[in-house]
Amino acid sequence: MADPRERVGEQYQLTPEGQSLAGAAADSRSNAQSAGSLLRELVETIVLALLLFLVIRQVVQNYRIESHSMEPNFYEGQFVLVNKLAYRLGEPHRGEVLVFHNPGNTDEDYIKRIIGLPGDSIEVVGDTVLINGQELSQPFTHNLNPEDSYFGPLVVPEDTLFVMGDNRPRSSDSRAIGPIDQDLVVGKAWLRIWPLSLFGLVEHFKLEPGVAVE
Protein backbone atom coordinates (compact mmCIF):
# COMPACT_ATOMS: atom_id res chain seq x y z
CA MET A 1 0.00 0.00 0.00
CA ALA A 2 1.29 3.44 -0.86
CA ASP A 3 2.35 5.70 1.94
CA PRO A 4 -0.57 8.13 2.52
CA ARG A 5 1.97 10.85 2.97
CA GLU A 6 3.72 12.19 -0.18
CA ARG A 7 6.79 14.33 0.26
CA VAL A 8 6.46 17.82 -1.17
CA GLY A 9 9.70 19.71 -0.78
CA GLU A 10 10.51 19.58 2.93
CA GLN A 11 6.81 19.07 3.89
CA TYR A 12 4.55 16.03 4.04
CA GLN A 13 1.12 16.40 2.49
CA LEU A 14 -1.67 14.02 3.51
CA THR A 15 -3.55 12.24 0.78
CA PRO A 16 -7.39 12.00 1.13
CA GLU A 17 -6.90 8.59 2.78
CA GLY A 18 -4.52 10.08 5.34
CA GLN A 19 -6.77 13.03 5.93
CA SER A 20 -9.65 10.65 6.67
CA LEU A 21 -7.57 8.70 9.20
CA ALA A 22 -6.39 11.89 10.90
CA GLY A 23 -9.92 13.28 11.03
CA ALA A 24 -11.25 10.08 12.57
CA ALA A 25 -8.54 10.16 15.23
CA ALA A 26 -9.33 13.82 15.98
CA ASP A 27 -13.04 13.07 16.22
CA SER A 28 -12.30 10.16 18.56
CA ARG A 29 -10.19 12.37 20.82
CA SER A 30 -12.90 15.07 20.76
CA ASN A 31 -15.61 12.56 21.66
CA ALA A 32 -13.48 11.14 24.49
CA GLN A 33 -12.85 14.64 25.82
CA SER A 34 -16.58 15.48 25.62
CA ALA A 35 -17.51 12.27 27.44
CA GLY A 36 -14.89 12.93 30.10
CA SER A 37 -16.11 16.50 30.53
CA LEU A 38 -19.73 15.36 30.80
CA LEU A 39 -18.81 12.70 33.38
CA ARG A 40 -16.82 15.25 35.41
CA GLU A 41 -19.72 17.72 35.37
CA LEU A 42 -22.12 14.95 36.43
CA VAL A 43 -19.87 13.95 39.35
CA GLU A 44 -19.45 17.59 40.40
CA THR A 45 -23.23 18.10 40.29
CA ILE A 46 -23.88 15.00 42.40
CA VAL A 47 -21.23 15.99 44.96
CA LEU A 48 -22.58 19.55 45.15
CA ALA A 49 -26.15 18.30 45.58
CA LEU A 50 -25.02 15.92 48.34
CA LEU A 51 -23.14 18.68 50.16
CA LEU A 52 -26.14 21.00 49.84
CA PHE A 53 -28.43 18.28 51.20
CA LEU A 54 -26.13 17.69 54.19
CA VAL A 55 -25.94 21.42 54.93
CA ILE A 56 -29.73 21.79 54.73
CA ARG A 57 -30.16 18.77 57.04
CA GLN A 58 -28.08 20.60 59.64
CA VAL A 59 -30.48 23.56 59.50
CA VAL A 60 -33.98 22.15 58.92
CA GLN A 61 -35.65 18.78 59.23
CA ASN A 62 -38.94 17.49 57.93
CA TYR A 63 -41.24 16.04 60.61
CA ARG A 64 -44.48 14.09 60.21
CA ILE A 65 -46.91 14.36 63.11
CA GLU A 66 -47.76 10.85 64.32
CA SER A 67 -50.12 11.47 67.25
CA HIS A 68 -53.17 13.40 68.45
CA SER A 69 -51.36 15.12 71.33
CA MET A 70 -51.29 18.60 69.75
CA GLU A 71 -54.87 18.79 68.49
CA PRO A 72 -56.59 21.03 67.58
CA ASN A 73 -53.51 22.94 66.38
CA PHE A 74 -51.69 20.01 64.75
CA TYR A 75 -53.25 16.81 63.44
CA GLU A 76 -51.83 13.39 62.68
CA GLY A 77 -50.45 13.21 59.12
CA GLN A 78 -49.47 16.87 58.88
CA PHE A 79 -45.88 17.80 58.02
CA VAL A 80 -43.82 20.61 59.52
CA LEU A 81 -40.28 21.81 58.97
CA VAL A 82 -38.21 22.11 62.15
CA ASN A 83 -35.59 24.83 62.61
CA LYS A 84 -32.66 22.92 64.13
CA LEU A 85 -30.61 26.07 64.79
CA ALA A 86 -33.27 27.91 66.80
CA TYR A 87 -32.07 26.73 70.20
CA ARG A 88 -28.41 26.51 69.27
CA LEU A 89 -28.37 30.20 68.44
CA GLY A 90 -31.12 31.34 70.81
CA GLU A 91 -33.02 30.51 73.98
CA PRO A 92 -36.32 28.59 74.33
CA HIS A 93 -39.39 30.52 75.47
CA ARG A 94 -42.65 29.45 77.06
CA GLY A 95 -45.36 28.96 74.49
CA GLU A 96 -43.09 27.83 71.66
CA VAL A 97 -43.73 24.53 69.86
CA LEU A 98 -40.74 22.21 69.62
CA VAL A 99 -39.81 18.71 68.48
CA PHE A 100 -37.64 16.45 70.65
CA HIS A 101 -36.50 12.84 70.88
CA ASN A 102 -38.54 10.61 73.16
CA PRO A 103 -36.32 10.00 76.23
CA GLY A 104 -37.45 6.36 76.30
CA ASN A 105 -36.80 5.79 72.58
CA THR A 106 -34.61 8.35 70.84
CA ASP A 107 -35.59 6.96 67.42
CA GLU A 108 -39.05 8.41 68.07
CA ASP A 109 -39.80 12.15 68.07
CA TYR A 110 -42.53 14.10 69.88
CA ILE A 111 -43.99 17.55 69.25
CA LYS A 112 -45.12 19.58 72.29
CA ARG A 113 -45.36 23.12 73.64
CA ILE A 114 -42.89 24.61 76.14
CA ILE A 115 -44.64 25.43 79.42
CA GLY A 116 -41.85 25.59 81.99
CA LEU A 117 -38.21 26.71 81.95
CA PRO A 118 -35.34 25.68 84.27
CA GLY A 119 -36.01 26.78 87.85
CA ASP A 120 -39.79 27.14 87.38
CA SER A 121 -42.11 25.52 89.91
CA ILE A 122 -44.92 23.91 87.89
CA GLU A 123 -48.35 23.01 89.20
CA VAL A 124 -51.38 22.07 87.09
CA VAL A 125 -54.88 22.20 88.60
CA GLY A 126 -57.56 21.27 86.11
CA ASP A 127 -56.77 23.49 83.10
CA THR A 128 -54.97 26.11 85.19
CA VAL A 129 -51.18 26.11 84.96
CA LEU A 130 -49.36 27.78 87.84
CA ILE A 131 -45.73 28.82 87.52
CA ASN A 132 -44.11 29.91 90.76
CA GLY A 133 -47.64 30.31 92.14
CA GLN A 134 -48.80 32.61 89.32
CA GLU A 135 -51.30 31.59 86.67
CA LEU A 136 -49.93 31.20 83.15
CA SER A 137 -52.06 32.77 80.44
CA GLN A 138 -52.83 30.25 77.68
CA PRO A 139 -54.17 32.21 74.69
CA PHE A 140 -53.56 29.38 72.22
CA THR A 141 -56.40 26.98 71.41
CA HIS A 142 -56.17 23.75 73.39
CA ASN A 143 -58.31 20.90 74.65
CA LEU A 144 -58.99 21.33 78.37
CA ASN A 145 -57.86 19.13 81.21
CA PRO A 146 -60.60 17.54 83.33
CA GLU A 147 -61.43 19.80 86.26
CA ASP A 148 -60.38 17.20 88.83
CA SER A 149 -56.93 16.57 87.28
CA TYR A 150 -53.89 17.63 89.26
CA PHE A 151 -50.11 17.65 88.82
CA GLY A 152 -47.19 18.96 90.85
CA PRO A 153 -45.75 21.03 92.17
CA LEU A 154 -42.46 20.19 90.42
CA VAL A 155 -39.34 22.34 90.03
CA VAL A 156 -37.89 22.14 86.51
CA PRO A 157 -34.20 21.06 86.75
CA GLU A 158 -31.39 22.91 85.02
CA ASP A 159 -30.93 22.18 81.29
CA THR A 160 -34.43 20.73 80.97
CA LEU A 161 -37.81 21.94 79.72
CA PHE A 162 -41.32 21.18 80.95
CA VAL A 163 -43.54 20.52 77.92
CA MET A 164 -47.22 19.78 77.42
CA GLY A 165 -49.38 18.85 74.46
CA ASP A 166 -52.25 21.11 73.41
CA ASN A 167 -54.58 18.12 73.62
CA ARG A 168 -54.12 18.02 77.40
CA PRO A 169 -56.23 14.92 78.19
CA ARG A 170 -54.48 12.83 75.49
CA SER A 171 -50.86 13.93 75.69
CA SER A 172 -47.94 11.94 77.08
CA ASP A 173 -45.77 14.88 78.11
CA SER A 174 -43.71 16.13 81.06
CA ARG A 175 -46.57 15.30 83.41
CA ALA A 176 -45.88 11.63 82.58
CA ILE A 177 -42.28 11.41 81.32
CA GLY A 178 -40.79 14.31 83.28
CA PRO A 179 -38.94 17.41 82.07
CA ILE A 180 -37.07 17.00 78.79
CA ASP A 181 -33.30 17.23 78.64
CA GLN A 182 -32.41 20.04 76.24
CA ASP A 183 -29.87 17.75 74.57
CA LEU A 184 -32.87 15.79 73.24
CA VAL A 185 -34.41 18.81 71.50
CA VAL A 186 -34.41 18.57 67.69
CA GLY A 187 -35.54 22.14 67.13
CA LYS A 188 -38.36 24.65 66.94
CA ALA A 189 -41.37 23.96 64.72
CA TRP A 190 -41.07 26.53 61.94
CA LEU A 191 -43.20 25.92 58.84
CA ARG A 192 -46.26 23.77 58.22
CA ILE A 193 -45.87 22.40 54.69
CA TRP A 194 -48.73 19.88 54.51
CA PRO A 195 -51.62 20.01 53.93
CA LEU A 196 -51.18 22.84 51.44
CA SER A 197 -54.43 24.42 52.64
CA LEU A 198 -52.69 25.09 55.99
CA PHE A 199 -49.27 26.01 54.57
CA GLY A 200 -47.62 28.73 56.62
CA LEU A 201 -45.45 29.65 59.57
CA VAL A 202 -46.15 27.90 62.87
CA GLU A 203 -47.59 30.31 65.44
CA HIS A 204 -45.68 30.62 68.70
CA PHE A 205 -46.36 32.53 71.90
CA LYS A 206 -44.03 34.13 74.40
CA LEU A 207 -45.78 33.60 77.73
CA GLU A 208 -45.05 35.05 81.17
CA PRO A 209 -46.74 33.90 84.38
CA GLY A 210 -49.14 36.48 85.77
CA VAL A 211 -49.19 38.41 82.47
CA ALA A 212 -52.25 38.18 80.22
CA VAL A 213 -51.48 37.52 76.56
CA GLU A 214 -54.11 38.16 73.91
N, C-alpha and C positions, 0 to 999 in steps of 0.2 A: 504494500500500500504506500502511496506517495506521502511524503511528509506534508502535513497540512500547512506547514509554514514554508514559504518560499522567500529566499533571501533577496532583498532589494537593496543594493548598496550595502550599507552597514546596518540596515534595519531588517526586521522580520515582519512580513505581512501575512495575516491570517487569511486562509482561503475560506469560502463559505462554510465548509465542513468544520474548520477550526473555530470560526466565529460561533457556530451553533453549539459546539462543546463548551466554549468559554461562557456563552450566555446561559446555558443550562447550569453550569457550576455557580455562576453569579446568582441565578434565581434560587438555587438550592440554599446558598449561604443566606440570601435575603429572607427566604421562608423560615430557615432555622432561627435567624435573629428575631424575626417577628414572633415566632412561637415562644422563644425564650423570653421576649419582652412581655408577651401576654401572660405567660405563666408567672413571671415576677410581679406583674401588676395584680394578678389574682391573689398571690400569696400575701402581698402587701395589704390588699383590701381586707382579706380575712383576718390578718393579724391586727389591723387597725380596728375592725369591727369587734374583735374579741377584747381588745384593750378598752374600747369604749364601753362595752357591755360590763366589764369588770369595774370600771370607774363608776358607772351608773348604779351598779349593785351596791357600791359603798355608800351611795347617797340616798337612794330610794329603793323600796321593796314593795312588790305587789302582795296584797293580803286578801284572801277570801274569807268572809265571815261564815263561821261554821256553827253558830249557836244562836239562841234566842235571847241571850243575856243583855243585849243593848237595845232591845225593842222599847219604844217605837221609833227610835232614831236610826237604828241600823238593823237590817233584817238578814236572815240566813241567805246566802247566795250572792250577796252584794260584794263588790270588790272596791278596795280603797288602796291608795298609794300611801306608804308610810315614809315620813322624813326621818332617816336614820341619823342625821346630823343634829337634829333639833336639841337633844339633850347632851350632846357632846360639846356643842358651842354655846348652849344656854341652859337655863334652869327650868325644872318642871314647875307648873303652877296648878293650883286647885281648879278643877273644872275642865281641864284639858283631857282629851281622849288619847289614849296611848295603846300600843300593842307590846306585849311582853311574852317571854317564854314561860310556860307553865312550870313552876318549881318542881312539880312531881314528875314531869315528862318534858324535857326541854326541846323535844322534837315537835311539840304542840304549842301553838301560840293562842293567847287570849287577847281580847280587846275590852277595855274597861275605861272608866273615868277616874281621874285623880281626885280624891276627897281629902286625904290627909298627908301632910308633909312631916319630915323628921322633927321630933319633939312635940308634935301635936298630941293632945289627949282626945281620943275619939270615943263618942258615945252615941248610940243610935236608939231612939225610943220611937217606935212606930215609924212614921216617915220623917221624923225630925232628927236631923244630924247636929250634934253638939260638938264643937271644937273648943277645947279649953273652957267649957261651960257656956259658950256663946253659940246661938243657933246659926247654922250655915244656910244662907239663902240658896235656893235651888231653882233658878229661873228656867232651866232646861226642862223639856217634857220628859217625864219618866213615869213608870208604873209604880204605884205606891206600895209600901210595906204594909202588912197587916197592922192594925192599931196595937195589938198586944205583943208585937215582936220587940225584942230588946237585945242590944249588944253593947259590951264594954262596961266600964271605960277601959281603954287600952292606949298606952303611950307608944307612938310610932318611933321605932328605933332609928338611929343614925343610918344613913345610906339606904333607907327603904322608903316605900310609898304605900299609903293605904288607898286601895282602889275599890270601886263598887261599880256594878253594872246598872244601867238605867232601868232595866227590868228587875227591880229590886227583889220581888218574890222568887224569881227564877234565875238568879245569878250566883255562881260559885266564885266568890271574890274574897277580899281580905277578911271578911267576917268568918269565912270558912277556912281559907288557906293561909291566913296571916298576911302581914305587910310584905310587899314584893321588893326583893333586893334590886337595887337600881342597875346592877350588872346584868340583870335578866331583861331589861327594857330593850326592845327592838327600835322603837322610835315613836314619834308623834303622828297620829293619823292626819293626813294632809289633804288628799283629794279623793273624792268618791268618783270612780270611773265607770261603774256599772251598778244599776241600769243607766242607760244614757239619759233617761227622763229625769234622773236625779243627779246628773253630772254636776260637780261643783266642789268648791272648797268645803272641808269639814268645819263646822262651827264649834268654836271653843269658848269657854268662859273663864274669866279670872275672878275667882271667888275669894271673899274675905269674911271670916266669921263676924257676925254682928253687923254686917254692912249689907243692906238690901241692894240687889242687882236686878235691873229690869231688862 
